[in-house]
């Protein structure tokens, strides 16, 4: 602890976790003290990435073949963002998601499985605590959007249940 009574080592450790896991934010609370460390979003690279397809589009737009290209892209857009699907199951916390109860074991769910409300879908590890993620509804798993041991953000879509 520093002279002010504030644990700067904790802040440094949290910053290291952000860097190592590519999370954008982490918050902890212990004995009435809450510490939140957030990474500033870097907008410039996103704008550069957005300009690359825009620059490529006029080149492709010159031939007549570019007219059909937007139709498949438009058709792929909803499938490309299953997180917006009404059946998407969102992560209840920031942490590391596990798709199986232990290494080498069968996954909790797979695409095509029928699940019941309350059935365990994943485990999210946060601060060395394993937190089960129950199904919010009964239905069929149509997509699994995460991989085992992947860092996830609060609200990030984990799977889709229809």
JOPEGI-V706685 format. One record per residue. SS is DSSP state (H for helix, E for strand, C for the rest). OMEGA is omega in whole degrees, -180 to 180 (* if undefined). Layout:
BEGIN
ss: [SS	SS]
omega: [OMEGA	OMEGA]
END
This chain:
BEGIN
ss: [C	C	C	C	C	C	C	H	H	H	H	H	H	H	H	H	H	H	H	H	H	C	C	C	E	E	E	E	E	E	C	C	E	E	E	E	E	E	C	C	C	C	H	H	H	H	H	H	H	H	H	H	H	H	H	H	H	H	H	H	H	C	C	C	C	H	H	H	H	H	H	H	H	H	H	H	H	H	H	H	C	H	H	H	C	C	C	E	E	E	C	C	C	C	E	E	E	E	C	E	C	C	C	C	C	C	E	C	C	C	C	C	C	E	E	C	C	C	C	E	E	E	E	E	E	E	C	C	E	E	E	E	E	E	C	C	C	C	E	E	E	E	E	E	C	C	C	C	C	E	E	E	C	C	C	C	E	E	E	E	E	C]
omega: [177	-179	-179	-180	-178	-176	-180	177	178	180	179	178	178	178	178	178	178	-178	-175	-176	-177	174	180	-176	175	-179	177	177	-180	178	176	179	-179	179	178	177	-178	177	178	179	179	-173	-174	180	179	179	179	179	180	-179	-179	178	180	179	-179	-176	179	178	180	-177	-179	177	179	-177	-178	180	178	-176	180	-179	176	179	179	179	-179	-176	179	179	-178	180	179	178	180	179	-179	179	-179	176	-175	177	-180	-177	173	178	178	-177	175	-177	-179	-176	177	-179	179	180	177	178	177	-178	171	-180	-179	179	171	-179	177	177	180	179	-179	180	-175	167	173	177	177	179	176	177	179	-177	178	176	-179	177	180	-178	173	178	-178	178	-179	178	171	-169	-178	177	179	177	179	173	178	178	174	177	179	-180	180	179	177	176	179	*]
END
